[in-house]
Amino acid sequence: MLRFLYITDTHIGCSNDGYHLQPRYVGYEERLFAGLAQWVAEHDIHFVVHGGDLTDHGTPEAETAWCIGPLATIEIRYAED
C-alpha cells in the first residue's frame, strides 16, 4: 500500500509580530523537521506532500533555502523496478 503524509502551514521564518489566528512556534524549525523525519520513518511513509505556506514570506535567499537542508534529511524509502 502506498502511504503519504500531507502537511501544510509550517510557516518557516515566521515571527511573533503581526496578525495570526493560532500560536506561532518561532525557533522550533529543527524540532519540527526532526519530529517529522521520525514520524515518517515510524509509519512507513513513501512520500510527503507539503500543501502550502512552507515559509512565511517566501524569500528564496533566506527561508526557502534554509528549508532545503532539513527537508533533505527525511529518509523516504522507495522501490525501483
Residue pairs with C-beta under 8 A, 6 or more apart in sequence:
2 46
3 43
3 44
3 45
3 46
4 45
4 46
4 47
4 48
4 49
5 36
5 39
5 40
5 43
5 45
5 47
5 48
5 49
6 48
6 49
6 51
7 36
7 48
7 49
7 50
7 51
8 50
8 51
8 52
8 53
9 51
9 52
9 53
10 32
10 50
10 53
10 54
10 55
11 24
11 53
11 54
11 55
11 56
12 29
12 54
12 55
12 56
12 63
12 66
12 67
13 55
13 56
13 57
13 59
13 62
13 63
13 66
14 24
14 26
14 56
15 24
15 26
15 56
16 24
16 26
25 32
29 66
29 70
30 70
33 70
33 71
33 73
33 74
36 48
36 74
37 73
37 74
37 75
39 45
40 48
40 74
40 75
40 76
41 75
44 77
45 76
46 76
46 77
46 78
47 76
48 74
48 76
54 63
54 64
54 67
55 63
55 64
55 67
56 63
57 63
58 64
